[in-house]
Amino acid sequence: MTFRLFLCSLMLLAGCADPYGACEKGALDVGNGIAAGMKTIDQLRASGAISIQEETNVLGYFEFANKADGAFGACAQAAHTAGSKSGSYTACVQIFQTALASPQQLALIHVTNPTSQQQIEAVVSGLTIGATAILTALGGK
């Protein structure tokens, strides 16, 4: 349920005329999605669906994504401070998207339980969808 709310809040960015505001809102929403994902992983481990080692690995990805989200927010702040030249916010999102798609980091999200794997992949997909929604809302700004 929290994950659906996260996606809905990101879709609201499409109507945002302020590129800095869209980036800041998007970074906050993605951060909330990451926090919800971390709770999901903890619940999977607590229920015995994934091992402690799998939890540690998957949380490693979410920690990486959280740091990338922070870097995205800092990039947007720097673009705003510099007067936001055309394409600067878009470049920040594209760097964030590249980070989320890092093969080394994505390798951490694999677990043996197929149902748990699907849940984890849904959360990770949500982060990617969120970044794409931010990019769409910016419209090249």
N, C-alpha and C positions, 0 to 999 in steps of 0.2 A: 504494500500500500504506500509506504513512504517513497519507494522508488518511483511509482506512478506520479505522485505529487511532485517529485523532483523533475521529472520529464515535462510535466505540465507547466511548471514555473519557468523552465527554460524556453518553452514555446512562446511564452509571453514576451520574450525578448524581441521577437520578430517585429513588434510595434514600437520598439524603442528608437527614438530619433537621435539620441545622444550616444555616440560611440563609446565614450569613456564610461558612461553610466551602464551601457550594455555589457562592457567588459567587466566592470566591477560586480554587477549583478550576476553575470555568468560565472565569474570566479567564485563568488559566494555560493551559488547554487551547486556548482561542481564540488566544492568543498563539503557541502552538506550531503551530496550524493556519496562522496568518499566515506564520510563518517557513517552513513547508513550501511554502506557496503562492509565496512569494518565490523559493524555490529552483526551483520548477517554471517560473516565468517566466524565470529566468536560463537554465535548460536549453533552453527554447523559443527564446530569442534566440541562444544558442550554437549551436543546431542549424540556425539560419537560418529557423525557422518563423515568427518575428515579427521586425520591424525594431527597431533600437535605440530609435527614437522610440516605438514601441508598447510596448516594454519599460519605458521611462521613464514613460509614461502609466499603465500597469497598476501598476507599482511605486508610483506616486503614490497610487493607490487603497489599496494595501496599507499604505502609510505612514499614510494617514488612518485606516484601520481599526485599525492598531496604536495610534495615539494615542487613538482612541475606546475601545479595550480598556483602555488605561491609565486613562482617565477613569472607566470603569466600575468598575475595581478601586478607585480612589480614592473613588468614590461609595459603594461597599459598605463600605469602611473607615470613612467618615464616618458611615454608618448604624449600623454596629457600635458606634462610639465614642459615638454619641448615644443608645444604648439600643435601637436597632432598633424604631422604632414600626411598627405594622402597615402593610404595603404599601411600606415604604421601600426594601427590596431590589428589589421588583418594579418600582418607579419607576426605579431605577438601570438595570435590564435594558431597560426600555422606551425610555429615553433612548438606550441603546446600539443597540437595534434601529433606532430612527429614524435614527441616524447612519449605520449600515450601508446604509440604503436611500436615502441622499441622491442625488437624481437627478444633481446636478452631479458627484458622485464616481463614481457608476455609469457615467457617460458615458466615464470614463477606461478602462474595461475592454474596449472594442471594438477588435478587431484584424481584419485582412483575411483571415487564414487560418481557414477554418471549423472545422477540427479543433482548432486552438489556441484558438479562441473557445470551443468546447465545454469544453475542459480548464479554461480560466480561469473560465468560468461555474460549473463544478462546484465549484471551490475557493470562489468567492464564495458559492454556495448553501450550502456546508458551514458557512461563518461564520454565515449567517442561521439555519441549522438548529441550530447550536450555541447561539446566543442564545435561540432558542425552547426548546431543551432546558433551559437554565438557568431560564427563566421557568416552565416546567412543573414543574421540580423544586422551585421556591420555593412553588408553590401559593398565591400571593397574599400571601406574607409580606413 
